[in-house]
Amino acid sequence: MTPAHQHTPHHGDGGHHPEHGDAAQAEILDLDAEVLAEHIASITAWLPLKSEPRQIVDLGCGTGAGTFALLERFPDAHVTAVDASAGHLKLLREKACARGAEGRVRTVQADLDSAHWPNLGRPDLAWASASMHHMADPERALASVRELLAPGGLFAIVELAGFPRFLPADAPENRPGLEERAHAATDSFHAEHVPHRGADWGPMLTAAGFTVEAERTITVNIEGARNEAIRRYAYGSLQRIRGVAAPALSREDLAALDELLDTNGPNSLLRREDLAVRTERTVWAARRR
């Protein structure tokens, strides 16, 4: 699904601003794809398509969560996967080869904030998961998507309501509510660096010459129990949040957060059995007028 890569703290399926080491970002993107695979598949099945697309563009593809979900959903389609990160695109190509799908995927390295996009073909479907909110000029990006699409083509935007929550409200035992306070501590950063996160894309799509045909919000609540992928997903996500939240947290909260992130400590997230993935994703399906 793609979340988009994002500004620290990173989360999402893909994006277009390579600020962090590709390896660390790629791990989070891959875990996102693994943990939320069922939800990604449900979105691709829900799209209000008039016919099965043959040419698809995945904008801000990351390591390919959306790309491979779309290839699976539409077995006759070819996907052009676009991202700014050469490292992510390399991983995507390796996955395509491992799955025997290399003939159905083309990768293009490009900055989607550029006023001039490379030749991405004439797709029937454009997909952007967790990437649109990073655009410096959303109106220009939407105009570029409209120009890109074939007449009557569909544009699917998948966006996050916010970063997932993993801990119970009364955790950790020594600092209940720590996770919410850590998220709140990042609010000013997000307001400055990711101002379009949580935006309502419906009016912007309409203004850009699209007809919004459907909108859907998906509530995600996956119980982690002993799920190792969810533990690693929680660890990677909170580790990134710490980098932004630390200056605004109390000394006690920061110490408790560091205990959760201590891989060898008794309170490590990697040892907890009470984790879950709780978040929301909203999808807009808009047709080019």
N, C-alpha and C positions, 0 to 999 in steps of 0.2 A: 504494500500500500504505500504508499509508498510515500512513519513516517520518512525526503524530501528528503546536501547535509545542512544541518542547522547551525546557527550561532551557538556558542557555548551557553547553557548546557545543551548538548545535542540530543535530539530525538527525532525519529521519523524515518521514512522510507527512502528519501533522496533529497537532493537539493543542488545548490549551485555555488556555494561559498566554501572553498576548501581551506578552512582556517586551522584545522587540527590535523594531527598525523593520520594519514589514511588508514593505517592498520587499526587504530583504536576506534575510529569512526565506522570502519567496515564491520568490526565485531558487533557494535550496537545495531547497525542496520541489519546484519544477518540474524541477530537474535530477535529483533523486531519482526522480521519476516517469518522466523520459525514459530514464535509464540503466537502471532496474530494471523497465521496462514488461513485459518478457517474464516476469519472475518474478511480478509482480502478476497477470498474466493466468493464470499456471499455478495460482496460489492460488484465484482465483475459479472456475476450471474444476474444481478438486479438491473444493470444498465438498460435504459429504454431504447434499444437499438431496433431499427427498422429491418436491418439485415445484418448478417455477420460481417464484421469488418475484415478487410484483406490487408490493409496497410494501417499500422498503428504507430504513433509516436509517444514514447514515455519521456516526459519532460522533467528533468531532475531525477534520473532513474536510480541514483545511488548504486548499490551493488546488485540491484535487479529484482527486488521483491515484487514490484508491479509487473515488470517485464515478463517474469516467468509465470505469474498468475494469469496474465493475459494470453500468453502462448498456450497455456493449458486450457483455458476457457475457449479459445478460438483456434482450433487445430490447423486451420488453413491460412492463418494470418502470419504476416511478417512484422517484426517490431524494430523500429529505429530507436535506440536507447541513447538519450542525450544527458550529459553531465559535464561539469567543469573538471572533475577529478580524473586524471589519467589512471590513477591507482584503482579507483572504483570500477572504471570501465574495463581494466585488465582483469579484475576479479570476475566481472560479469561475463566476459568472453570465456574465461576458464570454466565457469559454471555451464555456459551454453555448450561448450565442447563436451564436458562430462555428461551432459544430458542428451547429447546427440542432436542439439538444436542449433548448432553454429550456423547452419544454412538459413535459419529463420530470423537471425538477429544481426543488425548492423549497429555499431557503436559510433557515436559522434561526440567529440570533445568540444564543448562550446559554453560560453558564458551567456546565460539566458537574460542577463541584464543588458546585453549589447543591443544597440538599436538595429543591428543587421544580423539576422540569424543565418546560419549556413543553410544549404539546400537540404531539407529534411523530407523531400518527397511531397506527396499530396495525400495525406492520411484521411481515412474515414473516421478514425477515432484518435483523439489526443487525450492523454492521461497525465495528470499532474498530482502526485500524492506527497503531501507535506513539503511542497516546494514553492507554491505560489506565494506564501506569506513572506518569503525571503526577497521577493522582487523589490528592487529600489523604486521602480515605477510600474505598479501593477496595471495601470491603464494601458501603457505602451505594450506590456507583455501580453495582455488580453487581446489587443489589436493584432499583435504578431501571431497569436494562436488562430484568430479568426482568418487572417490572411493565409495561414498555412493550410487550414482544413479544406477538404473538398466541399463543394456546395452541399448543404444538408448534413455535413459531418457533425459528429457529437464530440463535445469536450466534457470530460469528467474531472472535476476537482475534488480531491479528498483532503480534508484538513483536520487537524487535531484541535480539540477543545482546550487542550493543555497537556502538560507532561503527565504520564501515568503516575498513579499512586500505587504503592506496593505494601506498605505496612498497615497493620490495624491501627485505629485511632488511638488506642491506649498503649501503643508501643513507641519507642522502646520503654521498658519498665521504669527506667530511671528518669526518662524525659518524655512523657506522653505528649503526643501531638508534634513531635519534632519534625516529621516530614512536611506537614502543612506550613510550619514556620520557615523551613528551608525554602519551600516554594515561594512563600510570601516575600522572602528576602531577595528573590530574583526579579521581583515585579518591576523595579525601576530600570533594571538592565533591559528587560524585554520591551518596556515602553519605548526605550531609546533605540534599541538595535533591531527589534522585530515588531514594528508597530502594527503590522497587518495580521499578526497572529490572532486568531479568534474573530477575524472579520467576517461579515456577512457578504459572501461573494455574489449573492443573487442580484442585487441592484447594479453591481459593477459589471456583471455579465450582460445584463439587459442593456446598460449604457454602451457596452462595447459591440453591440449588434448580435447578441445571442438571444435565443428564447429559452428560458429555463423551463425544462419539461418535467423535472422531478427533483426533489430534495429529500434527503433522508439522514437522520442522525442515528448512529449505531452506538449502543451502550455496551462497553466491553467490561466483563467481570469474569476473569479466569482465575479460578482457585489454583494456587501454586503447589500447596502440600509439599511433596518431595520432588517437585519438578526442577531439575538442575538448570535448565535453560532459563526459567523464570528467575532463579536466584542470580544467575550471571547477568541477566537483563536488569534486574533491580540494582545490582552492584554497579554496573557500568553507568546506569542512568544517574544514580545518586552521587557517584564519584564526579560526574560532570557538573551536577548541580552544586556540589561543594565548592568548585572553583569560582563560581559567581556569588554564592550565598555567604561564603566565609566572612567577609568584612562586616556583614550586617547581623550575624548571629552572635548570641551571647557566648561567653567562654564555656559555659556549661553545655549549651547546645552543640557547639563545635566539638567539644570533647566527646559527647555522646555520638555524634555523627562519625567521628573518627573511629570510635569503637566498632560501629557497624561496618566501616570500610577497612578494618584491620583483618586481612584475610587469615591471619593466624590466631586471632583472638577468639575467646569463647562466645562473644556477642556478634560475631561476624554475620553479615547478611547471607553469606554462603553456607551458614549452618542453620539458618532459621527454617522452620517448617510452617510458619503462619503467613507466608507471603501470598499476595494475589496481584493480578494486573487489573487496575480499575481506571478506565478512561472513556472518552467519547470521541467518535469521529463523525464528521458531517460530510456528506457527498452532495455535490450539485452536478446535475446532468443537463447540459445546455447545448442546444442545436444552433449551428450557424444559420443566420437568416440570409 
